Amino acid sequence: MATLFLVRHGQASFGAANYDCLSDVGRQQARWLGEYFKDRGVQFRRVVAGTLVRQQDTASNILSGMGVDGLAVESHAGLNEYDGESLYRSFTDGADHRAHQNSDYQDYWRTFRAAFAAWTQGELNGMPETWIDFGARMQTALSNAVEGAAREDSLLVVSSGGAIGRAVADLLGAPTQTAIELNLQFRNTGFCELIVGRGTQRLLSFNNVPHLERAERRSAITFA
């Protein structure tokens, strides 16, 4: 059976005008993850990332940390995150999410969690996709990523917390609330291992950050 490493992007620019940009910490997290894969002896047959800048740059920095040249990072929009800005605006009648993030971080996340729950129940207008469509395109993207994989292959897929949370919840047959919780606890450059083959995908591990668990790197464990 092949092994798929499903990685969340590195720390992005939370609270900034452009969230879709890795911070210096995010780039370092990705390079450290690449060094971990190299030390573990992992060699990727294929690398696929969403089309978002933070996803593409995370994949590139992982390969840089591994010392790998010449392996292309493929793109698949199905791995992209849901539209968090539209989610917040739809729930709050157009409120400024960045102002809320910067003024009351905890209350922002309480509001966002409520907005997320409303979306999963089909209660929001103005969203570019439904909760059902979001899950379907993530499933399609993962199926595409493992197409043609041989028994001993290792595959790298870089996505985002919400998309990974939805995919894992679906693999486990878990309820919608579980997908929300998995999203909000997933760490930057955390990864899951999936065993794939013969038309099946099984979860082996979840939200791993071994590359950040040294004492001098604990401060680099982030969630946004």
Order of alpha helices (4+ residues) and beta strands (2+ residues): beta-alpha-beta-alpha-beta-alpha-alpha-alpha-alpha-beta-alpha-alpha-beta-beta
